[in-house]
Amino acid sequence: MSDRSVETLLHELVRDIPDWPEPGVTFRDITPLLADAEALQAVVDALTELGRSLAGGPIDRVLGIEARGFILAAPVALALGAGFVPVRKAGKLPGPTYAVSYALEYGEATLEMHRDALAPGDRALVIDDVLATGGTVAATARLVGECGATHVGTAVLLELEALHGRDRLAGMPVGALRRL
């Protein structure tokens, strides 16, 4: 690892794409970060440690939210010795699912998770790339609850503070590697 901190790596390798996917929205593009093996390893390591800290105990499953959360959550799950669970957009998972609809900063969406993805009592850590309004994380926490599992925390790369997503997640352990 170089002398660059994770926050510096995120500053240097996450680019802003204005007016995408809609006018007025600034998309945070993490593909340059993902293309840098050293930076990706540093981020996975940092998310793993943040997740351990938030959970305050064992983690049985790591949930990745479609789509960029998948990329980050799977290696975090391996590092924690936990299983990986994908949380997908509606209609993407075969078999019986739980579904939760929620508001985005620029529309509405529905997330789904297999009904058998978590067992009652499982301790689930959520990983995603960006915390914006908090709707996606709140919806995922509801899916965890539908399974009878416990949401032990959410770790993200970036938190967009101006959108007040943490306010919507009152009482939930949330951590970000970088707050903007």
Secondary structure as UniProt FT lines:
FT   HELIX           6..13
FT   STRAND          15..18
FT   TURN            23..24
FT   STRAND          26..29
FT   HELIX           31..35
FT   HELIX           37..55
FT   STRAND          61..65
FT   TURN            66..67
FT   HELIX           68..80
FT   STRAND          83..89
FT   TURN            90..91
FT   STRAND          97..104
FT   TURN            105..106
FT   STRAND          107..114
FT   TURN            115..116
FT   TURN            120..121
FT   STRAND          123..131
FT   HELIX           135..146
FT   TURN            147..148
FT   STRAND          150..159
FT   HELIX           161..163
FT   HELIX           165..168
FT   TURN            169..171
FT   STRAND          174..179
//
